Amino acid sequence: MKRFLADLPAILFVLFVPLSYGAERPVRIVYPGISIGAMVPALAIDKGFFQQEGLQVEFIVMPTSTGISALIGEVDYSTTASSAIGAAVRGLPVKILMFYVQRPYHAIVAQKGIKSINDLRGKTISTSGPGGAAYEVPRVIIEHYGMKPDKDVRLMFVGGGNITERLAQLEAGRFEATVLSPPLLYYAEQKGFPILATATDLMEYPQQGIALASAKLKANPDQVRQVIRVFLRTLRFIRERREETVSFMRHWLKINESVAAKSYEMVQKTFSWDGEVTSKALEKQVEIAKQQGKTTKETPVSDIVDFQLLRDVRASAP
């Protein structure tokens, strides 16, 4: 694990380099960092799917909140669709057109010697801040096992929400457990840190997708259709072409074959192949966003999420 963490600057360099081509003004897509969810547009770029639509693309790392705010003028699309729900509840004029991750791929990982979730009673789990899956997932898991978050098990926001920092602190023994997602989840497992539980089968939690400014949708609907078409094509590629996808994950994420294979298995369990999620899950997300934003203003899901363009693109696909 130490060797992997030492290699992170090189990995981040790869992730921060804009992937682009052509001379025209590029389409700018932002994503928050290393995750299996972020690979969808990256794979589309690698396979030339955007280029075949006549689009040049820059794929840029940007903190989640910054990336959502930047939709109003600076960038075109964000993959952090779940965070866009919170922004919309707070009044930012953004829309979500698809979700391609419908279930959480996060898990609680513990110190060596801890064998079950119940062993965490009276102990501390490090998490991300409010508004993300790494914040909600441990709460759902703890409640599932009959305990109360922040009472029976302490949840502490550390590392600015950075997953790499949470892993480093787990290794340093500063916390009894943390919340990780692939690929770091499986690197931790290889080093002997036990995976106690995942929430994949416990909850639907829409995450990555396509979020954009409402003005962008009105101004350039043709380009938006092209981007949706590329994402759907990439999802089909991922679902149907395992070996090529695993190979790409190894290259792009700089991970070994075993970690890539396990990460791909998690993709199969958590992705939405048609780009949609249930109304119930979306309503839950809106309620969470309202609680975190401390607002009672009614915000219908239909004001934030609109799958109609996605359905039109799917219907016209060959």
Backbone bond lengths (Angstrom), bond angles and torsions (degrees), N, CA, C in turn:
res aa  C-N    CA-C-N  psi(-1)  N-CA   C-N-CA  omega(-1)  CA-C   N-CA-C  phi
1 M - - - 1.456 - - 1.520 111.43 -
2 K 1.362 117.07 -40.33 1.452 119.54 179.39 1.522 110.62 -60.62
3 R 1.345 115.72 -39.04 1.455 118.65 177.93 1.512 110.82 -62.96
4 F 1.342 116.83 -40.94 1.467 119.83 178.96 1.522 110.62 -63.88
5 L 1.341 117.06 -45.12 1.454 119.78 179.88 1.515 111.11 -63.72
6 A 1.334 116.68 -34.42 1.458 119.64 177.33 1.516 111.79 -65.81
7 D 1.334 116.08 -27.97 1.459 121.08 -179.98 1.518 112.86 -82.99
8 L 1.354 117.80 -7.25 1.462 120.03 -175.05 1.522 114.50 -58.67
9 P 1.358 120.55 -38.27 1.464 117.99 177.24 1.516 112.87 -55.84
10 A 1.350 116.39 -38.25 1.463 119.28 178.55 1.514 111.03 -67.57
11 I 1.350 115.94 -39.43 1.458 119.83 179.15 1.518 110.26 -64.74
12 L 1.338 116.20 -45.08 1.453 119.75 -179.05 1.516 111.12 -64.55
13 F 1.341 116.53 -32.27 1.458 118.87 176.60 1.511 110.29 -61.50
14 V 1.338 115.93 -42.75 1.461 119.55 178.09 1.518 110.15 -62.11
15 L 1.338 116.85 -41.72 1.454 120.18 -176.58 1.517 112.81 -71.32
16 F 1.332 117.19 -30.31 1.452 119.67 -176.60 1.522 112.60 -83.91
17 V 1.327 118.31 -16.62 1.453 119.58 179.18 1.511 109.75 -71.88
18 P 1.341 120.21 121.38 1.458 121.16 178.71 1.519 110.79 -61.19
19 L 1.322 117.44 130.44 1.450 122.34 175.73 1.524 106.89 -91.67
20 S 1.313 117.98 110.45 1.453 119.72 -173.02 1.512 111.15 -147.27
21 Y 1.316 115.11 166.05 1.446 121.05 175.80 1.519 107.75 -159.50
22 G 1.318 115.92 160.51 1.454 120.14 177.93 1.518 112.11 85.00
23 A 1.331 116.32 171.02 1.454 121.38 -174.90 1.516 113.12 -107.05
24 E 1.340 118.67 -13.66 1.451 120.94 -177.54 1.525 110.74 -78.41
25 R 1.315 115.51 170.01 1.458 121.01 179.11 1.514 109.00 -59.31
26 P 1.342 118.45 121.13 1.454 120.23 -175.41 1.522 113.29 -76.36
27 V 1.307 115.05 156.26 1.459 121.83 168.56 1.519 106.46 -79.68
28 R 1.318 116.43 126.52 1.463 120.49 -175.81 1.532 109.86 -103.59
29 I 1.326 114.79 120.07 1.459 122.24 177.65 1.522 107.85 -116.34
30 V 1.340 117.08 127.35 1.457 119.99 -178.89 1.533 110.28 -109.37
31 Y 1.319 114.95 150.43 1.464 122.42 177.70 1.521 107.98 -146.73
32 P 1.331 118.50 155.46 1.464 120.08 -170.45 1.523 116.09 -84.16
33 G 1.326 119.08 -16.53 1.466 119.08 -179.48 1.511 112.73 149.99
34 I 1.328 115.69 -161.18 1.455 123.07 -173.22 1.521 111.54 -61.82
35 S 1.320 116.52 121.53 1.459 121.73 171.17 1.518 108.14 -171.60
36 I 1.326 115.57 159.77 1.455 118.06 177.87 1.522 110.90 -70.07
37 G 1.330 117.43 -24.30 1.457 120.00 178.29 1.516 112.73 -67.71
38 A 1.320 116.52 -34.80 1.461 120.56 -177.41 1.522 112.91 -71.09
39 M 1.335 116.53 -11.50 1.467 117.69 -175.14 1.526 112.91 -74.40
40 V 1.334 118.62 -15.38 1.464 119.60 -174.80 1.528 111.74 -61.25
41 P 1.339 120.03 -57.55 1.463 118.24 177.46 1.528 113.00 -66.43
42 A 1.339 117.03 -31.25 1.465 119.26 178.20 1.526 110.98 -63.79
43 L 1.326 116.75 -41.94 1.464 120.78 177.63 1.526 110.55 -65.83
44 A 1.331 116.17 -37.65 1.467 120.03 178.41 1.528 110.80 -61.79
45 I 1.324 116.06 -39.39 1.464 120.11 177.26 1.525 109.87 -66.15
46 D 1.321 116.15 -46.08 1.465 121.16 -178.10 1.525 111.77 -60.13
47 K 1.317 117.71 -37.29 1.460 121.58 -178.05 1.526 112.84 -87.96
48 G 1.337 117.18 -2.36 1.458 120.19 176.98 1.518 114.51 79.56
49 F 1.341 117.14 17.18 1.468 119.47 -176.38 1.532 111.65 -68.04
50 F 1.320 117.84 -38.85 1.461 120.00 176.53 1.526 110.50 -65.62
51 Q 1.300 115.32 -43.61 1.466 120.40 -178.88 1.520 110.99 -60.49
52 Q 1.327 116.11 -38.16 1.464 119.68 179.42 1.531 111.98 -68.33
53 E 1.321 117.27 -18.17 1.464 121.75 173.95 1.528 111.37 -90.57
54 G 1.347 116.15 0.27 1.455 120.26 -178.55 1.513 113.92 81.12
55 L 1.335 116.54 20.42 1.459 121.64 -178.05 1.519 110.81 -109.84
56 Q 1.322 116.56 134.50 1.462 121.33 169.38 1.517 107.62 -99.95
57 V 1.313 117.03 142.23 1.465 120.89 -168.41 1.516 111.54 -133.48
58 E 1.330 115.02 141.44 1.461 122.41 165.56 1.524 107.21 -115.06
59 F 1.316 116.32 129.01 1.457 122.88 -179.04 1.522 106.70 -111.14
60 I 1.313 117.86 110.41 1.461 122.42 -163.59 1.525 111.46 -122.83
61 V 1.335 116.90 131.72 1.460 121.52 174.25 1.518 109.32 -75.95
62 M 1.327 115.79 131.79 1.457 121.43 179.24 1.528 107.89 -154.61
63 P 1.343 118.80 136.38 1.468 119.69 176.83 1.519 110.95 -51.76
64 T 1.315 116.20 146.48 1.460 121.28 -171.95 1.524 113.36 -52.75
65 S 1.325 117.32 -54.05 1.466 119.96 -176.24 1.521 111.55 -63.31
66 T 1.330 116.29 -38.01 1.464 120.44 178.46 1.519 110.48 -65.90
67 G 1.330 115.45 -42.12 1.455 119.86 -178.80 1.516 112.87 -64.21
68 I 1.328 116.79 -38.68 1.464 119.99 178.44 1.531 110.14 -66.91
69 S 1.316 116.87 -45.14 1.467 120.28 178.65 1.518 111.38 -62.24
70 A 1.344 116.51 -35.16 1.459 121.13 -177.61 1.526 112.87 -70.08
71 L 1.332 117.12 -11.95 1.466 119.60 175.77 1.525 111.37 -61.67
72 I 1.318 116.15 -24.80 1.463 119.78 178.79 1.524 108.27 -85.54
73 G 1.339 115.54 70.94 1.449 120.62 171.20 1.511 117.89 117.84
74 E 1.344 119.49 -37.48 1.455 120.40 -170.58 1.524 114.13 -95.77
75 V 1.308 117.20 -36.89 1.463 120.63 179.70 1.526 108.60 -126.59
76 D 1.327 115.82 167.26 1.455 120.51 -173.60 1.527 113.52 -98.63
77 Y 1.339 116.09 -41.49 1.458 119.70 -174.64 1.526 109.66 -141.68
78 S 1.329 115.80 149.89 1.454 122.06 172.38 1.518 108.58 -125.30
79 T 1.331 116.41 142.50 1.467 119.92 176.83 1.530 111.71 -83.43
80 T 1.339 118.06 -12.63 1.472 120.69 -176.06 1.527 109.84 -85.18
81 A 1.301 114.93 66.83 1.464 120.85 -175.01 1.519 112.42 -63.38
82 S 1.333 118.10 -36.14 1.466 119.40 -178.82 1.521 111.16 -63.21
83 S 1.324 117.14 -38.28 1.461 120.37 178.72 1.522 111.33 -69.58
84 A 1.326 116.50 -26.75 1.465 120.13 177.54 1.527 111.01 -65.41
85 I 1.336 117.57 -25.75 1.465 120.35 176.61 1.524 109.76 -62.10
86 G 1.336 116.07 -47.11 1.451 119.81 178.89 1.522 112.00 -61.51
87 A 1.335 115.80 -40.32 1.461 120.30 179.29 1.528 110.84 -63.99
88 A 1.329 116.00 -40.67 1.464 120.16 179.80 1.524 111.40 -66.46
89 V 1.333 116.58 -39.61 1.462 120.51 177.27 1.525 110.56 -61.08
90 R 1.336 116.08 -33.74 1.468 120.45 179.10 1.529 112.55 -81.31
91 G 1.334 116.79 -2.01 1.458 119.91 174.61 1.506 116.73 107.83
92 L 1.348 118.57 -0.36 1.460 119.77 178.40 1.534 109.22 -71.61
93 P 1.329 118.65 132.07 1.470 120.87 -176.65 1.531 113.00 -78.38
94 V 1.320 115.47 76.98 1.460 121.25 -179.88 1.520 110.03 -124.36
95 K 1.332 115.54 158.66 1.465 122.99 178.30 1.523 109.44 -130.01
96 I 1.323 115.08 151.36 1.456 121.70 173.46 1.523 107.53 -116.09
97 L 1.337 115.89 127.69 1.458 120.51 -174.33 1.523 113.61 -108.34
98 M 1.321 117.11 -16.13 1.462 119.71 176.25 1.516 109.64 -164.58
99 F 1.321 115.09 157.12 1.461 123.40 169.72 1.521 107.34 -126.20
100 Y 1.322 117.23 126.03 1.464 117.41 176.01 1.538 112.65 -107.73
101 V 1.337 116.77 -2.42 1.464 120.53 168.81 1.521 106.82 -119.04
102 Q 1.327 116.42 118.24 1.467 119.96 -174.77 1.523 113.71 -109.43
103 R 1.323 117.56 -15.24 1.462 120.67 178.93 1.531 109.80 -131.48
104 P 1.330 117.78 150.64 1.461 119.64 -177.52 1.521 112.39 -70.59
105 Y 1.318 115.63 137.28 1.474 119.81 174.81 1.532 110.70 -104.57
106 H 1.319 115.96 18.26 1.462 121.63 179.31 1.528 110.78 -87.94
107 A 1.321 115.30 156.51 1.465 120.96 179.93 1.521 109.52 -145.83
108 I 1.322 115.35 157.11 1.466 120.82 172.94 1.526 108.08 -89.35
109 V 1.312 115.56 124.02 1.465 123.17 -179.48 1.528 107.88 -117.61
110 A 1.327 116.86 136.52 1.465 120.24 -171.79 1.522 112.59 -120.66
111 Q 1.318 113.47 172.24 1.456 120.41 173.62 1.534 109.76 -66.33
112 K 1.298 115.42 153.00 1.463 120.91 177.31 1.530 108.92 -58.89
113 G 1.304 115.50 135.46 1.459 120.25 -179.63 1.510 113.41 102.32
114 I 1.331 116.48 -20.02 1.470 120.07 175.16 1.528 107.39 -87.35
115 K 1.312 117.04 124.27 1.461 120.08 -169.42 1.523 115.28 -107.61
116 S 1.321 117.90 -17.58 1.468 119.46 -177.32 1.517 110.82 -149.45
117 I 1.336 115.21 165.07 1.456 120.79 176.51 1.526 110.55 -60.67
118 N 1.311 116.78 -37.93 1.468 120.00 -179.63 1.525 112.37 -63.21
119 D 1.325 117.20 -24.44 1.463 120.90 176.80 1.526 112.15 -69.14
120 L 1.344 116.78 -11.31 1.468 120.91 179.94 1.528 112.97 -87.55
121 R 1.310 117.17 -1.02 1.476 119.93 178.45 1.531 109.20 -57.86
122 G 1.338 116.35 126.81 1.456 121.04 -179.36 1.515 114.19 82.26
123 K 1.352 116.02 4.07 1.463 119.88 -177.85 1.536 110.31 -113.76
124 T 1.341 116.58 -175.83 1.462 121.48 -172.92 1.518 111.98 -120.93
125 I 1.328 115.47 135.31 1.468 122.96 172.86 1.527 107.46 -112.16
126 S 1.320 117.01 128.73 1.461 119.84 175.05 1.523 109.15 -86.45
127 T 1.338 116.12 137.51 1.460 121.57 -174.84 1.524 110.27 -134.75
128 S 1.320 114.72 179.51 1.463 120.31 170.22 1.522 107.96 -84.74
129 G 1.321 116.82 179.62 1.454 120.84 177.43 1.512 111.49 -79.86
130 P 1.330 116.86 172.41 1.467 121.57 179.64 1.525 112.14 -55.99
131 G 1.331 115.11 144.06 1.456 119.39 174.65 1.515 115.21 108.75
132 G 1.322 117.67 -5.53 1.452 119.74 -178.74 1.507 112.64 -127.73
133 A 1.330 115.68 168.89 1.462 120.51 -178.55 1.520 112.03 -62.93
134 A 1.343 117.38 -36.12 1.461 120.13 -179.14 1.521 112.30 -67.94
135 Y 1.320 116.87 -12.31 1.468 122.36 174.55 1.531 110.49 -91.76
136 E 1.327 117.24 -42.28 1.463 121.67 -175.65 1.529 112.69 -81.05
137 V 1.332 117.41 -37.10 1.466 121.19 -174.23 1.526 112.91 -56.92
138 P 1.348 120.03 -50.62 1.469 117.25 -178.21 1.526 113.10 -62.24
139 R 1.325 117.53 -30.46 1.459 120.28 178.08 1.527 111.18 -65.40
140 V 1.319 115.60 -43.51 1.465 119.57 178.78 1.530 110.92 -64.34
141 I 1.318 116.02 -42.84 1.467 119.93 -179.00 1.526 110.91 -64.77
142 I 1.324 116.48 -46.22 1.465 120.80 -179.23 1.530 110.84 -59.93
143 E 1.327 116.45 -45.08 1.467 120.00 178.57 1.524 111.52 -64.47
144 H 1.323 116.67 -36.48 1.462 121.05 178.72 1.528 110.97 -60.45
145 Y 1.323 115.69 -32.67 1.463 120.05 -179.13 1.530 112.29 -93.99
146 G 1.330 116.60 16.06 1.447 120.86 171.19 1.518 116.42 82.24
147 M 1.332 116.74 17.35 1.460 120.05 177.98 1.525 110.08 -116.13
148 K 1.342 116.02 167.96 1.453 121.01 -179.13 1.529 110.54 -109.32
149 P 1.348 116.25 126.43 1.463 119.35 176.68 1.524 110.93 -60.49
150 D 1.329 115.73 142.64 1.466 123.89 177.68 1.525 113.30 68.70
151 K 1.324 116.50 1.31 1.461 120.20 174.06 1.518 109.74 -120.10
152 D 1.331 115.88 -62.51 1.469 119.27 178.38 1.532 111.12 -79.74
153 V 1.316 115.75 -32.46 1.467 121.76 178.51 1.522 107.73 -131.32
154 R 1.315 116.80 128.20 1.461 121.13 -179.31 1.527 109.69 -83.59
155 L 1.328 115.99 133.66 1.459 121.99 177.26 1.523 108.24 -113.80
156 M 1.334 116.24 125.44 1.458 119.93 -174.88 1.524 110.89 -126.82
157 F 1.326 116.17 127.92 1.462 123.19 177.35 1.522 108.64 -79.17
158 V 1.334 116.57 119.02 1.468 120.87 -179.52 1.528 110.46 -135.61
159 G 1.310 114.73 160.49 1.459 121.16 170.46 1.501 115.11 69.13
160 G 1.334 118.20 21.46 1.460 119.24 179.77 1.509 113.10 62.53
161 G 1.345 116.48 19.85 1.458 119.80 -178.38 1.518 113.08 83.54
162 N 1.342 116.97 5.29 1.457 121.17 -176.01 1.525 110.61 -80.61
163 I 1.319 116.30 122.33 1.462 121.04 -176.55 1.525 112.09 -65.17
164 T 1.332 117.28 -35.80 1.460 121.35 179.13 1.520 110.89 -64.26
165 E 1.318 116.20 -39.68 1.466 120.66 178.01 1.523 110.61 -66.11
166 R 1.328 117.22 -39.52 1.467 119.45 178.76 1.528 110.69 -63.34
167 L 1.315 116.76 -39.96 1.462 120.15 178.46 1.523 111.03 -65.79
168 A 1.319 116.57 -43.31 1.464 120.21 179.64 1.525 111.07 -61.17
169 Q 1.324 116.40 -39.30 1.462 119.49 179.85 1.528 111.72 -71.85
170 L 1.319 116.94 -31.49 1.466 119.48 173.68 1.522 109.68 -63.42
171 E 1.316 116.34 -45.94 1.469 120.82 178.98 1.520 111.71 -60.86
172 A 1.332 115.54 -35.43 1.466 120.02 -179.33 1.527 112.47 -78.26
173 G 1.338 116.92 -4.33 1.456 120.80 177.46 1.516 114.79 78.53
174 R 1.327 117.61 19.08 1.462 120.47 -176.59 1.529 112.75 -79.42
175 F 1.318 115.93 -20.31 1.463 120.43 178.28 1.524 108.81 -137.95
176 E 1.332 115.31 155.03 1.461 119.21 -179.96 1.517 112.12 -76.18
177 A 1.336 116.79 -24.57 1.466 119.83 -178.49 1.529 109.39 -159.42
178 T 1.316 115.06 166.46 1.458 120.43 176.57 1.518 109.32 -150.30
179 V 1.327 115.97 178.96 1.460 122.17 179.23 1.522 107.98 -113.72
180 L 1.337 116.19 122.45 1.461 121.28 -178.63 1.521 109.85 -128.21
181 S 1.325 114.96 160.54 1.458 121.49 174.53 1.522 108.36 -132.22
182 P 1.335 117.94 162.72 1.462 120.18 178.17 1.530 111.32 -62.28
183 P 1.339 117.28 146.04 1.456 127.56 4.90 1.528 115.10 -86.68
184 L 1.339 118.56 -15.94 1.461 120.01 -176.28 1.524 111.94 -60.44
185 L 1.320 116.99 -29.59 1.456 121.37 178.17 1.522 111.10 -54.74
186 Y 1.326 116.30 -44.32 1.466 119.93 -175.18 1.524 112.52 -83.87
187 Y 1.326 118.14 -23.51 1.460 119.86 170.38 1.521 109.85 -66.22
188 A 1.331 116.07 -41.46 1.457 119.49 177.62 1.528 110.63 -62.22
189 E 1.326 116.45 -42.02 1.464 120.49 178.83 1.520 111.18 -61.77
190 Q 1.333 117.31 -41.95 1.453 120.45 179.22 1.520 112.42 -61.59
191 K 1.329 116.46 -27.81 1.460 120.91 179.74 1.528 112.47 -88.46
192 G 1.334 116.54 4.72 1.450 119.65 173.96 1.512 116.32 99.07
193 F 1.340 117.35 2.68 1.464 119.91 176.17 1.529 108.19 -82.55
194 P 1.323 118.17 118.04 1.475 120.75 -173.66 1.526 113.35 -72.65
195 I 1.327 114.87 139.14 1.467 121.12 171.56 1.521 106.73 -85.68
196 L 1.326 116.86 113.69 1.461 120.78 -175.29 1.518 112.87 -83.49
197 A 1.321 116.86 -37.99 1.471 119.47 -177.08 1.517 110.05 -169.09
198 T 1.317 115.67 148.44 1.457 122.08 170.28 1.529 107.90 -117.07
199 A 1.323 114.71 164.40 1.470 119.16 179.93 1.518 111.85 -107.51
200 T 1.306 116.88 10.76 1.462 121.00 -175.25 1.523 112.09 -55.42
201 D 1.312 116.12 -42.64 1.464 120.31 -178.12 1.528 112.87 -92.20
202 L 1.333 117.34 -2.37 1.460 120.90 -176.14 1.519 113.46 -98.23
203 M 1.328 117.09 -21.75 1.454 118.70 -173.66 1.522 111.23 -155.94
204 E 1.320 114.28 152.48 1.460 120.32 168.32 1.525 105.80 -100.12
205 Y 1.311 116.17 125.34 1.464 120.35 -176.46 1.524 108.56 -139.49
206 P 1.333 117.77 88.55 1.467 120.73 -178.81 1.522 111.38 -55.95
207 Q 1.327 115.58 135.16 1.461 119.37 -177.31 1.531 111.18 -128.43
208 Q 1.334 117.09 -99.53 1.461 119.04 -174.97 1.523 112.64 -71.39
209 G 1.316 114.83 148.55 1.452 121.21 178.65 1.515 110.25 -174.48
210 I 1.313 116.74 -142.01 1.464 122.10 177.06 1.521 108.77 -124.00
211 A 1.328 115.72 116.79 1.462 122.36 174.03 1.522 108.18 -119.24
212 L 1.306 116.80 145.21 1.464 121.61 -179.66 1.519 109.53 -155.08
213 A 1.316 115.80 168.34 1.458 120.54 176.49 1.524 109.42 -71.74
214 S 1.314 116.51 143.21 1.464 120.39 177.48 1.531 110.48 -58.02
215 A 1.331 116.42 -36.41 1.463 120.66 179.59 1.521 111.44 -65.18
216 K 1.317 116.86 -34.72 1.463 121.24 178.20 1.523 110.43 -63.91
217 L 1.317 116.33 -42.91 1.462 121.12 179.66 1.524 110.75 -61.36
218 K 1.324 116.92 -41.27 1.456 120.48 179.96 1.521 112.50 -72.02
219 A 1.330 116.55 -36.28 1.464 121.05 -174.31 1.518 113.49 -78.65
220 N 1.331 117.24 -31.87 1.466 119.05 -173.53 1.531 111.21 -142.89
221 P 1.332 117.66 62.55 1.472 120.00 -177.64 1.532 112.88 -64.35
222 D 1.319 118.00 -28.65 1.469 120.38 -179.90 1.525 110.46 -65.75
223 Q 1.331 116.83 -44.23 1.460 119.30 177.66 1.519 110.71 -64.16
224 V 1.323 116.67 -39.39 1.465 120.48 179.56 1.528 109.95 -60.37
225 R 1.322 117.22 -41.83 1.466 120.64 176.85 1.528 110.73 -60.78
226 Q 1.316 116.33 -41.20 1.464 119.94 179.07 1.527 111.06 -61.27
227 V 1.325 116.40 -44.15 1.465 120.45 -179.18 1.528 110.22 -64.75
228 I 1.318 117.34 -44.11 1.469 120.12 177.25 1.530 110.07 -59.81
229 R 1.332 116.55 -42.94 1.459 120.58 -179.48 1.530 111.00 -61.03
230 V 1.328 116.82 -39.60 1.463 121.04 178.37 1.521 110.59 -65.08
231 F 1.315 117.17 -44.32 1.466 120.00 -179.76 1.530 110.98 -62.72
232 L 1.323 117.41 -43.01 1.466 120.34 179.05 1.523 110.91 -64.24
233 R 1.309 116.07 -40.64 1.465 119.79 178.50 1.528 110.53 -63.05
234 T 1.322 116.56 -39.75 1.459 120.67 179.72 1.523 111.30 -67.87
235 L 1.318 117.18 -40.15 1.463 120.18 176.78 1.526 111.06 -60.73
236 R 1.321 116.34 -40.73 1.468 119.85 177.51 1.528 110.66 -63.26
237 F 1.330 116.22 -40.58 1.465 121.23 177.73 1.526 110.18 -60.72
238 I 1.332 116.85 -47.34 1.464 121.05 -178.41 1.525 110.93 -61.63
239 R 1.306 116.74 -43.24 1.469 120.55 -176.99 1.524 111.76 -67.38
240 E 1.325 116.60 -38.56 1.461 120.92 -171.38 1.530 114.48 -95.56
241 R 1.323 118.43 -19.26 1.466 120.47 -172.40 1.524 110.08 -125.35
242 R 1.316 113.56 77.03 1.456 120.96 -174.47 1.518 112.66 -60.75
243 E 1.317 118.18 -51.82 1.463 120.66 -173.31 1.521 111.97 -61.01
244 E 1.329 116.96 -42.45 1.456 119.76 179.66 1.518 111.42 -68.79
245 T 1.326 116.43 -35.20 1.460 119.82 178.75 1.516 111.05 -68.94
246 V 1.318 117.28 -44.27 1.467 121.00 178.01 1.524 110.15 -61.66
247 S 1.321 116.48 -40.52 1.461 120.27 177.80 1.527 111.09 -60.97
248 F 1.340 116.21 -43.27 1.461 119.74 178.19 1.525 110.79 -63.46
249 M 1.329 117.21 -43.17 1.458 120.71 179.60 1.524 110.91 -60.05
250 R 1.320 117.39 -40.25 1.462 120.87 177.41 1.521 110.68 -60.48
251 H 1.315 115.75 -44.10 1.468 120.80 -177.04 1.519 111.63 -71.71
252 W 1.340 116.84 -49.60 1.464 120.61 -172.57 1.520 112.74 -73.64
253 L 1.341 116.30 -40.17 1.453 120.80 -179.15 1.525 112.84 -91.16
254 K 1.343 116.74 -6.63 1.466 121.53 -179.27 1.529 111.18 57.66
255 I 1.332 115.60 53.32 1.452 121.00 -178.56 1.524 109.99 -123.22
256 N 1.332 116.37 163.52 1.455 119.45 -178.32 1.532 111.23 -83.80
257 E 1.318 115.46 173.50 1.464 121.38 -174.09 1.526 111.90 -61.21
258 S 1.318 117.26 -42.96 1.458 120.87 -177.68 1.529 111.69 -64.38
259 V 1.325 116.22 -45.69 1.465 120.60 179.75 1.524 110.28 -65.59
260 A 1.333 116.77 -40.33 1.469 120.58 178.85 1.521 111.04 -63.29
261 A 1.336 116.66 -41.98 1.464 120.52 -178.82 1.529 111.04 -65.22
262 K 1.336 116.98 -42.95 1.466 120.05 178.43 1.523 111.13 -67.04
263 S 1.329 116.42 -37.51 1.465 120.30 178.33 1.520 110.17 -64.06
264 Y 1.337 116.80 -38.72 1.456 120.44 178.43 1.531 110.78 -64.65
265 E 1.325 117.14 -38.89 1.461 120.44 177.31 1.529 110.64 -60.92
266 M 1.329 116.25 -38.49 1.463 119.78 177.60 1.523 111.09 -67.18
267 V 1.322 116.54 -36.91 1.469 120.98 175.73 1.524 110.38 -57.35
268 Q 1.313 116.38 -45.27 1.455 120.91 -178.86 1.530 112.09 -61.32
269 K 1.321 116.88 -29.99 1.460 121.33 -178.22 1.525 113.39 -84.77
270 T 1.321 117.20 -23.67 1.461 119.67 -167.89 1.519 115.29 -115.71
271 F 1.332 118.42 -14.92 1.467 120.13 -176.42 1.527 111.89 -82.63
272 S 1.317 115.22 151.64 1.465 122.56 170.63 1.521 106.92 -101.56
273 W 1.304 117.94 116.08 1.460 120.89 -172.91 1.523 112.80 -80.14
274 D 1.322 117.55 -18.52 1.467 119.14 177.77 1.528 112.60 -103.01
275 G 1.343 116.54 -0.39 1.456 120.38 175.63 1.518 115.41 85.92
276 E 1.341 116.95 4.35 1.459 119.93 -178.20 1.530 111.22 -114.65
277 V 1.330 114.71 157.66 1.459 122.34 173.22 1.526 107.19 -133.25
278 T 1.309 117.13 170.69 1.464 120.31 -174.50 1.535 112.00 -76.07
279 S 1.306 115.30 153.78 1.463 121.33 176.20 1.520 110.56 -61.95
280 K 1.328 116.84 -36.88 1.462 121.27 179.83 1.523 111.14 -60.09
281 A 1.335 116.45 -43.42 1.464 120.31 179.83 1.522 111.08 -65.65
282 L 1.325 116.57 -39.48 1.467 120.64 179.90 1.524 111.12 -67.42
283 E 1.318 116.46 -41.07 1.471 120.20 178.34 1.533 110.19 -62.26
284 K 1.326 116.54 -39.43 1.457 120.59 176.90 1.519 111.08 -63.17
285 Q 1.326 116.95 -41.48 1.465 121.17 178.90 1.523 111.11 -62.39
286 V 1.318 116.08 -41.93 1.464 119.84 179.47 1.526 110.16 -63.92
287 E 1.340 117.30 -42.14 1.462 120.40 179.21 1.524 111.09 -62.91
288 I 1.328 116.84 -41.55 1.472 120.45 177.50 1.523 110.16 -61.75
289 A 1.335 115.94 -42.94 1.464 120.67 -179.70 1.525 111.09 -63.61
290 K 1.322 117.04 -38.47 1.467 120.67 179.10 1.532 110.83 -66.34
291 Q 1.325 116.29 -41.05 1.457 119.97 179.05 1.522 110.95 -64.28
292 Q 1.323 115.81 -43.89 1.458 119.71 -178.89 1.522 111.74 -70.43
293 G 1.340 116.56 -32.01 1.454 120.80 178.07 1.508 113.15 -86.38
294 K 1.353 116.65 -1.70 1.458 123.54 179.26 1.532 111.34 51.72
295 T 1.324 114.18 51.74 1.456 120.00 178.32 1.519 109.89 -129.66
296 T 1.303 116.08 146.78 1.463 121.42 176.84 1.523 111.38 -108.67
297 K 1.314 116.95 2.34 1.458 121.41 -179.64 1.521 110.34 -61.35
298 E 1.324 115.88 131.30 1.449 120.31 179.21 1.530 109.78 -74.11
299 T 1.320 115.50 125.83 1.466 121.23 178.78 1.521 108.30 -128.72
300 P 1.322 118.24 99.63 1.469 120.15 179.23 1.526 111.61 -60.52
301 V 1.316 115.85 142.63 1.467 120.55 177.44 1.522 110.50 -55.26
302 S 1.321 116.58 -36.80 1.467 121.02 -177.84 1.523 113.05 -63.74
303 D 1.347 117.14 -19.73 1.462 120.28 176.43 1.527 111.59 -77.59
304 I 1.332 116.48 -17.52 1.464 121.19 -174.19 1.525 112.07 -110.82
305 V 1.327 116.17 -42.49 1.461 121.98 -174.46 1.523 109.74 -115.03
306 D 1.324 115.57 132.02 1.468 120.51 179.31 1.531 108.64 -139.88
307 F 1.331 115.86 109.34 1.467 120.87 -178.47 1.533 113.03 -91.72
308 Q 1.324 117.78 3.30 1.463 119.18 -173.21 1.530 112.23 -63.22
309 L 1.318 118.09 -44.27 1.464 120.43 179.79 1.526 110.15 -64.16
310 L 1.313 116.13 -39.50 1.462 121.26 175.90 1.527 110.40 -58.65
311 R 1.319 116.88 -45.01 1.468 120.64 -179.73 1.525 110.92 -65.65
312 D 1.328 116.78 -37.43 1.466 120.32 177.61 1.521 110.63 -63.16
313 V 1.321 116.26 -42.63 1.463 120.21 -179.66 1.528 110.13 -66.38
314 R 1.327 116.27 -42.76 1.475 119.32 178.11 1.516 111.06 -60.81
315 A 1.334 116.35 -41.69 1.474 120.79 -177.96 1.515 112.47 -65.05
316 S 1.331 116.56 -29.03 1.466 120.42 -177.71 1.520 112.77 -93.57
317 A 1.336 116.83 -2.08 1.464 120.52 -179.03 1.533 109.76 -69.02
318 P 1.342 116.54 145.43 1.467 120.03 178.91 1.524 111.71 -67.39
